């Protein structure tokens, strides 16, 4: 492993990558678990590693080592490099899996929902912490392991990680397919609501990701569906009381809704175990089609407010 990248040999790059990926997993899992008040195993792979942290930390450190002596320059360089990395990662994830694993669309000064000003500002501070706090500790930790032993451990880790990543990628592709099916099922149902007051009501429910809770245990999911079906029936009854056209199609809409729920349930049952973990780890994940739908709905609401 004598090959070098920007003056750093491959052995140290991979070793640092492993440590930072593990540290990222600890941070992400503990933080999200504390917010959710239940254990959440974060990360794309099933093992205790969040790859983006490893890639981000090592990339930023290797590229910005020449400016490490200037805090101000290091901060702004960190903002630029980390933001570019986050954007490229978001674009690639969407292009490959047609899903958005994070979404800044509701944040101020965001670009395509993939990056935002607040996040970029934070990346600059994280860069300073990386250089002046973490890297000295991580560097010493790697040096504590004899190089021959370390090389063997790195090869073993790479073999295991490759297998884990392959299974996780297959699950992500499968999830992409399932989420696309849900989009199709939803579009079929929505066609029955066009030009009615229920259309926007249903879109609001969709925007809250109520139809994407596929990670719920079967028992809780069934209870939630029954509750949503009851709420939808009551909403249809309330709106149809003052809408003759809706009153005429009420029974058909309710029937189509039951059909939609059944199809949705069939898709849910076919979700793989690893995909369910992805959904639990990233509860705000949506398909790229759904994200565009939400942005359109948000834009229409703003236009309606201006014209009112």
C-alpha positions as CSV (number, residue, x, y, z in Angstrom):
1,X,0.0,0.0,0.0
2,X,2.8,2.4,-1.0
3,X,0.6,4.2,-3.5
4,X,0.2,7.8,-2.6
5,X,-2.6,10.4,-3.1
6,X,-1.5,14.1,-2.7
7,X,1.5,12.9,-0.6
8,X,-0.4,10.5,1.7
9,X,0.0,6.7,1.2
10,X,-3.0,4.5,0.6
11,X,-2.6,2.6,3.9
12,X,-3.1,5.7,6.0
13,X,-5.9,7.0,3.8
14,X,-7.8,3.7,4.2
15,X,-7.0,3.4,7.9
16,X,-8.3,7.0,8.6
17,X,-11.3,6.3,6.4
18,X,-12.2,3.3,8.6
19,X,-11.8,5.2,11.9
20,X,-13.8,8.2,10.7
21,X,-16.6,6.1,9.2
22,X,-16.9,4.3,12.6
23,X,-16.8,7.6,14.5
24,X,-19.5,9.0,12.1
25,X,-21.7,6.0,12.8
26,X,-21.4,6.5,16.6
27,X,-22.3,10.2,16.3
28,X,-25.1,9.7,13.8
29,X,-26.7,6.7,15.5
30,X,-26.5,8.3,19.0
31,X,-27.8,11.7,17.8
32,X,-30.7,10.3,15.8
33,X,-31.5,7.7,18.5
34,X,-31.7,10.4,21.1
35,X,-34.0,12.5,18.9
36,X,-36.2,9.5,18.1
37,X,-36.1,8.1,21.6
38,X,-35.3,4.7,20.2
39,X,-32.2,3.0,18.7
40,X,-31.6,3.8,15.1
41,X,-28.7,2.2,13.1
42,X,-27.7,4.9,10.7
43,X,-25.7,4.5,7.6
44,X,-26.0,3.1,4.1
45,X,-24.3,-0.2,5.0
46,X,-25.5,-2.5,7.7
47,X,-22.1,-2.5,9.6
48,X,-21.2,0.2,12.1
49,X,-19.9,2.7,9.5
50,X,-21.3,5.8,7.9
51,X,-19.3,6.0,4.7
52,X,-19.9,9.7,4.0
53,X,-18.1,10.7,7.2
54,X,-15.1,8.6,6.2
55,X,-15.0,10.0,2.7
56,X,-15.6,13.5,3.8
57,X,-13.1,13.6,6.6
58,X,-10.3,12.0,4.6
59,X,-11.0,14.0,1.4
60,X,-11.1,17.3,3.3
61,X,-7.9,16.5,5.3
62,X,-5.9,15.3,2.3
63,X,-6.8,18.2,0.1
64,X,-6.5,21.0,2.7
65,X,-3.3,20.0,4.4
66,X,-1.4,22.7,2.6
67,X,-3.5,25.5,4.3
68,X,-3.6,23.9,7.7
69,X,-1.5,26.7,9.2
70,X,-4.0,29.4,8.4
71,X,-7.3,29.1,10.4
72,X,-9.3,31.6,8.3
73,X,-8.2,30.1,5.0
74,X,-8.8,26.6,6.3
75,X,-12.3,27.5,7.4
76,X,-13.4,28.9,4.1
77,X,-11.6,26.1,2.2
78,X,-13.5,23.6,4.4
79,X,-16.8,25.3,3.6
80,X,-16.1,25.0,-0.2
81,X,-14.7,21.5,-0.3
82,X,-17.3,19.9,2.1
83,X,-20.2,21.6,0.4
84,X,-19.0,20.5,-3.1
85,X,-18.6,16.9,-1.7
86,X,-22.1,17.0,-0.1
87,X,-23.7,18.3,-3.4
88,X,-21.9,15.7,-5.6
89,X,-22.9,12.9,-3.2
90,X,-26.5,14.0,-3.3
91,X,-26.5,14.2,-7.1
92,X,-24.9,10.8,-7.4
93,X,-27.3,9.2,-4.9
94,X,-30.3,10.6,-6.7
95,X,-29.0,9.7,-10.1
96,X,-28.2,6.1,-9.1
97,X,-31.0,5.3,-6.7
98,X,-33.6,7.9,-7.7
99,X,-34.1,8.7,-4.0
100,X,-33.1,11.7,-1.8
101,X,-31.5,10.5,1.4
102,X,-31.6,14.1,2.8
103,X,-33.5,17.2,1.8
104,X,-32.8,20.8,2.6
105,X,-35.8,22.1,0.5
106,X,-37.4,23.6,3.6
107,X,-34.1,25.4,4.7
108,X,-33.3,28.9,3.8
109,X,-30.7,29.6,1.0
110,X,-30.7,26.0,-0.2
111,X,-29.8,24.8,-3.7
112,X,-31.8,21.9,-5.2
113,X,-32.5,20.7,-1.6
114,X,-29.0,19.1,-1.6
115,X,-27.0,21.8,0.1
116,X,-27.9,24.9,2.2
117,X,-26.1,27.8,3.7
118,X,-26.5,26.7,7.3
119,X,-25.0,23.3,6.5
120,X,-22.1,24.9,4.6
121,X,-21.3,27.2,7.5
122,X,-21.2,24.3,9.9
123,X,-18.9,22.3,7.5
124,X,-16.3,25.1,8.0
125,X,-16.3,24.7,11.8
126,X,-16.2,20.9,11.4
127,X,-13.1,21.3,9.2
128,X,-11.3,23.2,12.0
129,X,-12.3,20.5,14.6
130,X,-11.2,17.8,12.2
131,X,-7.7,19.3,11.8
132,X,-7.0,20.5,15.3
133,X,-8.9,18.0,17.4
134,X,-9.7,14.7,15.6
135,X,-6.9,14.1,13.2
136,X,-4.1,14.2,15.8
137,X,-6.0,11.6,17.9
138,X,-6.9,9.5,14.8
139,X,-3.4,9.7,13.5
140,X,-1.9,8.5,16.7
141,X,-4.4,5.7,17.0
142,X,-3.5,4.4,13.5
143,X,0.2,4.6,14.3
144,X,-0.3,2.5,17.5
145,X,-1.0,-0.6,15.3
146,X,2.1,-2.2,13.7
147,X,2.0,-1.5,9.9
148,X,2.0,-5.2,8.9
149,X,-0.8,-6.0,11.3
150,X,-2.7,-2.9,10.1
151,X,-2.4,-3.8,6.5
152,X,-3.9,-7.3,7.2
153,X,-6.8,-5.6,9.2
154,X,-7.4,-3.2,6.4
155,X,-7.7,-6.0,3.8
156,X,-10.0,-8.0,6.0
157,X,-12.2,-4.9,6.6
158,X,-12.2,-4.1,2.9
159,X,-13.5,-7.6,2.1
160,X,-16.3,-7.4,4.6
161,X,-17.2,-3.9,3.7
162,X,-17.4,-4.8,0.0
163,X,-19.8,-7.6,0.7
164,X,-21.9,-5.4,3.0
165,X,-21.9,-2.5,0.5
166,X,-23.0,-4.9,-2.3
167,X,-26.0,-6.1,-0.4
168,X,-26.9,-2.6,0.7
169,X,-26.7,-1.3,-2.8
170,X,-28.9,-4.1,-4.1
171,X,-31.4,-3.3,-1.3
172,X,-31.3,0.4,-2.3
173,X,-32.0,-0.4,-5.9
174,X,-34.9,-2.6,-4.8
175,X,-36.2,0.2,-2.6
176,X,-36.0,2.6,-5.6
177,X,-38.2,0.3,-7.5
178,X,-40.7,-0.1,-4.7
179,X,-40.9,3.7,-4.1
180,X,-41.5,4.2,-7.8
181,X,-44.3,1.7,-7.7
182,X,-45.9,3.7,-4.8
183,X,-45.6,6.8,-6.9
184,X,-47.5,5.1,-9.7
185,X,-50.2,3.7,-7.4
186,X,-50.6,7.2,-5.8
187,X,-50.9,8.9,-9.2
188,X,-53.6,6.4,-10.2
189,X,-55.6,7.2,-7.1
190,X,-55.1,10.9,-7.4
191,X,-56.6,10.9,-10.9
192,X,-60.0,10.3,-9.2
193,X,-59.6,13.4,-7.1
194,X,-58.7,15.9,-9.8
195,X,-60.8,19.1,-9.9
196,X,-62.2,18.3,-6.4
197,X,-61.5,19.9,-3.1
198,X,-60.0,16.6,-1.9
199,X,-57.1,16.8,-4.3
200,X,-55.0,19.3,-2.2
201,X,-56.1,17.6,1.0
202,X,-54.7,14.3,-0.3
203,X,-51.5,16.0,-1.5
204,X,-51.0,17.6,1.9
205,X,-51.1,14.1,3.4
206,X,-48.7,12.9,0.9
207,X,-46.3,15.8,1.6
208,X,-46.2,14.7,5.2
209,X,-44.9,11.3,4.0
210,X,-47.8,9.4,5.5
211,X,-47.8,6.9,2.7
212,X,-44.1,6.2,3.0
213,X,-44.1,4.7,6.5
214,X,-43.1,1.3,5.2
215,X,-40.6,0.8,8.0
216,X,-43.3,0.4,10.7
217,X,-43.9,-3.0,12.2
218,X,-46.9,-4.7,10.6
219,X,-49.1,-4.3,13.7
220,X,-48.4,-0.5,14.1
221,X,-48.7,-0.1,10.3
222,X,-52.2,-1.7,10.2
223,X,-53.4,0.5,13.1
224,X,-52.1,3.6,11.3
225,X,-53.8,2.6,8.1
226,X,-57.1,2.0,9.8
227,X,-56.9,5.4,11.4
228,X,-56.0,7.1,8.1
229,X,-58.9,5.2,6.3
230,X,-61.3,6.5,8.9
231,X,-60.0,10.0,8.6
232,X,-60.2,9.9,4.8
233,X,-63.8,8.7,4.9
234,X,-64.8,11.4,7.3
235,X,-63.1,14.0,5.1
236,X,-64.9,12.8,2.0
237,X,-68.2,12.9,3.8
238,X,-67.6,16.4,5.0
239,X,-66.5,17.8,1.7
240,X,-69.2,15.9,-0.3
241,X,-71.9,17.5,1.8
242,X,-71.4,20.8,0.0
243,X,-70.2,19.5,-3.4
244,X,-72.7,17.8,-5.6
245,X,-70.1,16.5,-8.1
246,X,-68.1,15.0,-5.2
247,X,-71.2,13.6,-3.7
248,X,-71.9,11.7,-7.0
249,X,-68.4,10.2,-7.0
250,X,-68.0,9.7,-3.3
251,X,-68.6,5.9,-3.3
252,X,-66.2,5.5,-6.3
253,X,-63.5,7.6,-4.5
254,X,-63.8,5.6,-1.3
255,X,-63.6,2.4,-3.3
256,X,-60.5,3.6,-5.1
257,X,-58.9,4.6,-1.8
258,X,-59.5,1.0,-0.5
259,X,-57.8,-0.3,-3.7
260,X,-54.9,2.1,-3.2
261,X,-54.4,1.0,0.4
262,X,-54.4,-2.6,-0.7
263,X,-51.8,-2.0,-3.4
264,X,-49.7,0.0,-1.0
265,X,-49.8,-2.9,1.5
266,X,-48.7,-5.3,-1.1
267,X,-45.7,-3.1,-1.9
268,X,-44.9,-2.8,1.8
269,X,-44.9,-6.6,2.3
270,X,-42.4,-7.0,-0.5
271,X,-39.8,-4.6,1.0
272,X,-36.5,-6.3,1.9
273,X,-35.2,-6.3,5.5
274,X,-32.2,-4.2,4.6
275,X,-34.4,-1.7,2.8
276,X,-36.6,-1.4,6.0
277,X,-33.4,-0.6,7.9
278,X,-32.7,2.2,5.4
279,X,-36.2,3.6,5.9
280,X,-35.8,3.5,9.7
281,X,-32.3,5.1,9.4
282,X,-33.5,7.8,7.0
283,X,-37.2,8.4,7.8
284,X,-37.2,11.6,5.6
285,X,-36.0,9.7,2.5
286,X,-38.3,10.2,-0.5
287,X,-38.1,9.3,-4.1
288,X,-36.9,12.0,-6.5
289,X,-40.4,12.0,-8.1
290,X,-42.0,12.6,-4.7
291,X,-39.5,15.5,-3.9
292,X,-40.4,17.2,-7.1
293,X,-44.1,16.8,-6.3
294,X,-43.6,18.4,-2.9
295,X,-41.7,21.3,-4.4
296,X,-44.5,21.8,-6.9
297,X,-47.1,21.7,-4.2
298,X,-45.2,24.2,-2.1
299,X,-44.8,26.5,-5.1
300,X,-48.5,26.3,-5.9
301,X,-49.4,27.2,-2.3
302,X,-47.2,30.3,-2.4
303,X,-48.7,31.4,-5.7
304,X,-52.2,30.9,-4.3
305,X,-51.4,33.0,-1.3
306,X,-50.1,35.8,-3.5
307,X,-53.1,35.7,-5.8
308,X,-55.6,35.6,-2.8
